[in-house]
Structures are given as C-alpha cells and as structure tokens.
C-alpha cells in the first residue's frame, strides 16, 4: 500500500502503557535493586552480630566504619536502580499507597538498613565512647545521605506520562518541536498520531470530508472497564468481525482506554462494508 495523506486535527489522547521492553527493563532493574538491598541489610545484620559479640568495644573501628560504608553503597545503588525502573514502569497517582511505597522504597530500605545498627551503636554501654562517637557520627551521615538519595522528589506516574505523551503526539501532528517527547513516551505518542491519522483518512465521506474519530470494538467481558487481552478497533459496527458481538464505540481515546489498542489491518475491506469512500492513497495501519 502507498503512504496515506495526513488527516486534519483529530483527538489522539489515550492512556500511557509501559511497552513489553520497558516492563522487561524495569523487572531486571528491580531484581538488581533487590539484590543490592539484600546485601545492604546483610551488612547491617553482620554489624549487629559483631557488635553483640563485643568486637567493637575497644577496637576494630575501621571494620565498623567499613561495614557502614558498604551498607550505604549498596543501599544507594539499589535506590538508583529502583528509580530507573520506575521511569520505565511507573505507578499510578490514583493508587496513593502503592504510588508512595513504589516511589519512596529506596528511602524506606535505607532507613531499615541503618536504623537498628545505629541504635545499637549509640546504646552500647561497652563501646569506647570515642569510637562510639566516631562510628555513630559517620553512620548517621551515611544514613541521611542514603535516605535522601532514596527519596524521589519528582516521581514519575502513569498520569504524568499520559499527559506528556498526549502533548508529544499533538506536537508530532502539528509538526512542532517535540519538547514533550521524553524517551519513555515518544514511541507510543508516534503510534497515537499514526493511528489517529489512519482512522481519519479511512472514515472520510460526504458528511465528514476530514474523516472521523469514531471507532468500534468488542466490549470488555462481563462489564469490565478494560479487556483482559488487547482487541482490534474497527471503522464501523457493520464489519464482519463484529457481527454477533457486544460492541462499544467511541473515539480512539476510548478504544485504547478499554484495551482495544490495535487498528484493523483490513481497512480497504471495512471501508467498503461501512460505505466510506476510498481515497487514491489508501491508509495503512500502524503496528502497535
């Protein structure tokens, strides 16, 4: 098929979803972060055991500081990898508890990795006061640093990515500088713009010379808000794949929101079944 002509303004909004590659990358980073945090907490446990065995009462200050530094290094490394994973696959602001825990888990783990050991250091009656002061001071500084690094002061979210993606898609359609197109949203924004153009170009008729933003898809099962598996959206409800089915209709926005996120590949056939005129440059669907 030859390339289609661009259509006029059409709403291209949809909810951002992490791609399979983004989910895989996030899963790998979270696994590495978890390993780093396990090592950090393991270092804390080792320090507590040695402390209870009175290994630091009158010496071994270098070993204790080394343990504290190692805890900080692994706690911070885990936090940085966890933050990177959240950029690939963020939580939703509409789920406040999960949103908070997922984005601030690095800070939480850092507190867990330091607080019990620091408490035992400061409360140990047998440790040399000078060593206690030095080890406690170093540990407190490292704990604060690890906790602050673990905090995400500007956490990503599905809602924020959706807004950015829609702005990016609008910029692409208007041939404007793509200032909103971060790497996390650019690919899907391009798909939105392409699918929107395809639908508009394929649904032109005498009443709608610029095309329409109305598509049809199989309704989610048992009244659910979204389908469990991706569905195809079509140009009208008279097409053969929708016969005998419960059908929803709406904008491309609404189709994507219900997980009807793949445009039909039988555009020419559906144009004939729906009564839309075929242009000289037949539209071709994008891949999603």
Backbone torsions as a table, in degrees:
resi	resn	phi	psi	omega
1	UNK	NA	144.0	178.0
2	UNK	-81.6	161.8	-174.5
3	UNK	-69.9	142.4	-178.2
4	UNK	-80.2	159.5	172.7
5	UNK	-81.3	146.5	178.5
6	UNK	-66.7	142.2	179.5
7	UNK	-92.9	174.1	178.8
8	UNK	-80.0	-176.9	-173.6
9	UNK	-54.3	128.9	177.2
10	UNK	-139.8	142.1	177.5
11	UNK	-65.2	125.7	-178.3
12	UNK	-117.1	11.8	-174.2
13	UNK	-64.0	140.0	168.8
14	UNK	-157.1	168.2	-179.4
15	UNK	-81.3	136.8	178.5
16	UNK	-69.6	139.9	173.8
17	UNK	-131.9	142.1	175.8
18	UNK	-66.5	135.6	176.3
19	UNK	-74.6	169.4	179.3
20	UNK	-61.7	-39.7	178.6
21	UNK	-64.6	-40.5	179.1
22	UNK	-65.9	-41.0	178.0
23	UNK	-64.2	-40.7	179.4
24	UNK	-65.2	-42.9	178.4
25	UNK	-63.1	-41.1	178.7
26	UNK	-64.9	-40.8	180.0
27	UNK	-62.9	-42.2	179.5
28	UNK	-64.5	-44.8	-179.8
29	UNK	-64.8	-39.5	179.6
30	UNK	-67.1	-35.1	176.9
31	UNK	-64.7	-44.9	178.3
32	UNK	-64.4	-38.8	177.7
33	UNK	-63.0	-42.5	179.7
34	UNK	-62.4	-40.1	178.1
35	UNK	-62.6	-43.9	179.2
36	UNK	-62.0	-41.2	179.5
37	UNK	-67.9	-36.0	176.7
38	UNK	-62.1	-41.7	177.8
39	UNK	-63.5	-42.2	179.8
40	UNK	-61.4	-46.7	179.8
41	UNK	-68.5	-33.8	174.8
42	UNK	-61.8	-40.0	176.1
43	UNK	-62.7	-39.8	177.3
44	UNK	-62.2	-44.7	179.9
45	UNK	-62.2	-40.7	177.9
46	UNK	-62.0	-42.1	178.4
47	UNK	-62.7	-41.0	179.5
48	UNK	-64.3	-42.8	179.4
49	UNK	-61.7	-46.1	179.3
50	UNK	-64.9	-36.3	178.7
51	UNK	-65.0	-42.3	179.8
52	UNK	-69.1	-22.2	177.0
53	UNK	-88.0	7.0	177.0
54	UNK	64.1	28.5	-179.7
55	UNK	-70.9	-18.8	-175.7
56	UNK	-112.1	14.3	-176.7
57	UNK	-62.5	-44.9	-175.7
58	UNK	-134.1	22.3	179.8
59	UNK	178.1	-164.8	179.9
60	UNK	58.8	29.5	179.7
61	UNK	-62.9	-38.2	179.2
62	UNK	-61.4	-39.1	178.9
63	UNK	-64.7	-43.3	-179.6
64	UNK	-64.4	-43.3	178.5
65	UNK	-65.4	-38.0	176.6
66	UNK	-60.1	-41.1	177.6
67	UNK	-63.4	-43.3	179.5
68	UNK	-63.3	-41.1	178.4
69	UNK	-64.8	-43.1	179.7
70	UNK	-61.9	-41.5	177.3
71	UNK	-59.1	-44.9	-178.9
72	UNK	-63.4	-44.2	-178.0
73	UNK	-60.1	-48.5	-177.1
74	UNK	-72.5	-34.8	176.8
75	UNK	-64.1	-44.3	179.9
76	UNK	-67.5	-43.0	178.4
77	UNK	-59.1	-43.5	177.7
78	UNK	-62.4	-41.4	180.0
79	UNK	-63.4	-42.2	-179.4
80	UNK	-65.4	-40.5	178.1
81	UNK	-68.9	-36.6	178.7
82	UNK	-65.5	-41.7	177.1
83	UNK	-61.9	-42.1	178.7
84	UNK	-62.7	-38.5	177.6
85	UNK	-63.6	-39.9	179.8
86	UNK	-64.5	-28.6	176.3
87	UNK	-68.2	-31.8	177.7
88	UNK	-78.4	-36.3	-174.1
89	UNK	-143.7	79.6	-173.6
90	UNK	-79.1	167.7	174.8
91	UNK	-87.9	173.5	179.1
92	UNK	-98.5	137.8	174.1
93	UNK	-66.2	-23.7	179.9
94	UNK	-71.8	-8.8	175.4
95	UNK	-116.6	79.8	-167.6
96	UNK	-56.1	-43.9	-177.0
97	UNK	-65.0	-49.5	179.0
98	UNK	-63.4	-39.5	-179.7
99	UNK	-60.1	-44.5	-179.7
100	UNK	-65.9	-50.3	-175.5
101	UNK	-64.2	-44.9	-177.1
102	UNK	-63.0	-38.1	-176.2
103	UNK	-85.5	-23.0	-177.7
104	UNK	-112.5	16.0	-176.8
105	UNK	-63.4	-33.8	178.6
106	UNK	-60.7	-42.2	178.2
107	UNK	-66.9	-40.4	179.9
108	UNK	-62.3	-47.0	-179.7
109	UNK	-63.9	-38.4	179.6
110	UNK	-61.3	-41.8	177.2
111	UNK	-62.8	-44.7	179.7
112	UNK	-62.9	-36.7	-176.6
113	UNK	-74.5	-17.7	-176.4
114	UNK	-113.9	-40.3	-166.6
115	UNK	-58.3	-49.1	-178.8
116	UNK	-60.6	-42.3	-179.0
117	UNK	-66.9	-42.1	178.9
118	UNK	-64.0	-39.8	179.0
119	UNK	-60.9	-42.4	179.9
120	UNK	-67.5	-35.6	178.2
121	UNK	-63.1	-49.6	-176.7
122	UNK	-69.6	-27.1	-176.9
123	UNK	-96.0	-2.4	-178.2
124	UNK	-72.2	115.6	-177.7
125	UNK	-77.8	-13.1	-174.6
126	UNK	-96.4	-13.6	-176.2
127	UNK	-76.3	143.6	176.4
128	UNK	-56.4	127.9	-175.4
129	UNK	-54.9	-38.9	-179.6
130	UNK	-66.1	-45.6	178.3
131	UNK	-63.9	-38.4	178.6
132	UNK	-61.0	-43.1	-178.7
133	UNK	-65.5	-43.6	-178.6
134	UNK	-67.4	-51.0	-177.7
135	UNK	-64.6	-42.5	179.5
136	UNK	-64.1	-41.2	179.3
137	UNK	-65.0	-46.0	178.1
138	UNK	-61.8	-44.8	-179.6
139	UNK	-62.2	-40.5	-179.7
140	UNK	-64.7	-41.9	178.5
141	UNK	-63.0	-45.7	179.5
142	UNK	-63.9	-38.8	179.8
143	UNK	-64.4	-44.1	178.3
144	UNK	-62.9	-44.3	-179.4
145	UNK	-62.1	-46.7	-179.1
146	UNK	-63.8	-39.4	-179.7
147	UNK	-67.2	-44.1	179.6
148	UNK	-63.8	-40.5	177.4
149	UNK	-66.4	-32.6	179.5
150	UNK	-71.7	-22.3	179.4
151	UNK	-73.5	133.9	173.6
152	UNK	-100.9	105.2	-176.4
153	UNK	-78.5	-16.6	177.3
154	UNK	-138.3	70.9	-172.4
155	UNK	-70.1	143.9	174.7
156	UNK	-74.2	160.8	177.4
157	UNK	-152.1	159.7	176.1
158	UNK	-59.6	-40.5	-178.6
159	UNK	-64.3	-42.2	179.6
160	UNK	-66.8	-42.6	178.1
161	UNK	-64.2	-35.9	177.3
162	UNK	-62.0	-45.5	178.3
163	UNK	-61.8	-46.1	179.6
164	UNK	-63.1	-41.4	-178.4
165	UNK	-63.6	-41.7	-179.9
166	UNK	-67.6	-38.8	175.3
167	UNK	-64.1	-40.2	178.6
168	UNK	-62.8	-45.0	179.7
169	UNK	-62.7	-40.7	178.5
170	UNK	-63.9	-38.8	178.3
171	UNK	-66.2	-39.7	178.2
172	UNK	-62.3	-46.5	-178.5
173	UNK	-64.5	-33.7	-177.9
174	UNK	-90.5	3.5	-178.7
175	UNK	57.0	37.4	177.8
176	UNK	-96.6	165.0	174.3
177	UNK	-58.1	132.3	-173.4
178	UNK	-87.0	67.1	-177.9
179	UNK	-71.6	-22.7	-178.2
180	UNK	-92.9	-0.1	-172.1
181	UNK	-89.4	79.4	173.8
182	UNK	-71.8	159.6	-179.7
183	UNK	-56.4	-30.6	-176.9
184	UNK	-70.1	-24.7	-173.6
185	UNK	-117.5	-12.8	-170.4
186	UNK	-61.6	-44.5	-175.7
187	UNK	-62.4	-46.4	-178.1
188	UNK	-70.6	-32.2	177.2
189	UNK	-63.1	-39.3	177.1
190	UNK	-63.5	-38.1	178.0
191	UNK	-65.1	-40.1	177.9
192	UNK	-59.7	-51.8	-177.8
193	UNK	-60.6	-41.5	-179.7
194	UNK	-65.8	-44.8	179.4
195	UNK	-65.1	-38.0	178.1
196	UNK	-63.2	-45.0	177.6
197	UNK	-61.5	-42.0	-178.4
198	UNK	-61.6	-46.8	-179.5
199	UNK	-63.9	-45.1	-179.2
200	UNK	-62.5	-42.9	-179.3
201	UNK	-68.3	-30.5	-176.4
202	UNK	-84.9	-15.1	-173.9
203	UNK	-111.5	26.2	177.3
204	UNK	-76.1	137.3	170.4
205	UNK	-148.9	-175.2	-176.5
206	UNK	-61.4	-35.6	-179.1
207	UNK	-78.9	-22.4	-177.7
208	UNK	-133.9	75.1	-176.3
209	UNK	-64.3	-22.4	178.3
210	UNK	-94.5	1.5	-177.9
211	UNK	88.9	178.1	-176.1
212	UNK	-128.4	163.8	172.2
213	UNK	-117.3	57.0	178.4
214	UNK	-131.5	123.8	178.8
215	UNK	-132.4	169.6	-173.1
216	UNK	-132.7	141.9	-177.2
217	UNK	-153.2	161.6	177.8
218	UNK	-68.0	129.8	-176.3
219	UNK	-66.2	148.5	176.0
220	UNK	-56.7	149.6	-175.4
221	UNK	-69.1	138.7	172.0
222	UNK	53.8	38.3	175.0
223	UNK	74.3	13.2	179.5
224	UNK	-67.0	159.2	179.1
225	UNK	-73.8	-34.9	178.5
226	UNK	-133.9	154.4	177.7
227	UNK	-76.8	146.7	-179.6
228	UNK	-68.6	-31.5	178.8
229	UNK	-120.9	151.2	-179.8
230	UNK	-62.2	138.9	176.4
231	UNK	-115.4	167.2	176.5
232	UNK	-95.5	143.3	171.1
233	UNK	-106.9	150.5	-169.7
234	UNK	-123.9	173.0	-173.6
235	UNK	-83.4	-24.4	176.2
236	UNK	-159.8	171.1	-177.1
237	UNK	-85.4	1.2	-179.4
238	UNK	-91.5	-1.5	-177.2
239	UNK	-72.7	150.6	-173.2
240	UNK	-59.7	-36.8	-178.8
241	UNK	-64.1	-17.8	-177.3
242	UNK	-100.4	-2.2	-177.5
243	UNK	-66.7	132.5	-179.9
244	UNK	78.0	7.0	-178.3
245	UNK	-107.8	155.8	169.9
246	UNK	-78.9	121.3	-169.1
247	UNK	-117.8	136.0	168.7
248	UNK	-105.2	156.9	175.3
249	UNK	-141.9	157.6	-179.1
250	UNK	166.4	-162.7	-179.0
251	UNK	-75.5	170.0	173.2
252	UNK	-58.2	-35.0	175.7
253	UNK	-53.2	-53.3	-176.3
254	UNK	-68.3	-33.6	178.0
255	UNK	-63.0	-47.2	178.9
256	UNK	-63.1	-38.2	-179.0
257	UNK	-61.8	-27.4	179.4
258	UNK	-99.5	17.1	177.3
259	UNK	69.1	23.7	166.8
260	UNK	-94.4	85.0	-166.6
261	UNK	-115.5	13.9	177.7
262	UNK	-126.9	124.2	179.9
263	UNK	-77.4	146.2	-179.4
264	UNK	-57.4	146.0	175.3
265	UNK	-92.1	-7.4	-178.0
266	UNK	-100.7	54.4	-173.8
267	UNK	-65.9	-45.2	-178.6
268	UNK	-60.8	-43.2	178.8
269	UNK	-63.9	-43.3	-177.7
270	UNK	-70.3	-32.8	174.8
271	UNK	-59.4	-41.2	178.9
272	UNK	-67.8	-42.1	-179.2
273	UNK	-69.0	-30.4	-176.9
274	UNK	-92.6	-11.2	179.3
275	UNK	85.1	18.1	175.9
276	UNK	-86.2	146.1	179.9
277	UNK	-77.4	145.3	177.2
278	UNK	-91.0	128.4	178.3
279	UNK	-83.5	167.7	179.5
280	UNK	-64.5	-30.3	177.1
281	UNK	-108.1	96.7	-176.0
282	UNK	-70.7	136.0	179.8
283	UNK	-69.8	149.6	175.2
284	UNK	-122.3	134.5	-176.6
285	UNK	-69.8	148.9	173.4
286	UNK	-81.6	161.8	174.9
287	UNK	-93.6	140.8	179.2
288	UNK	-124.1	NA	NA
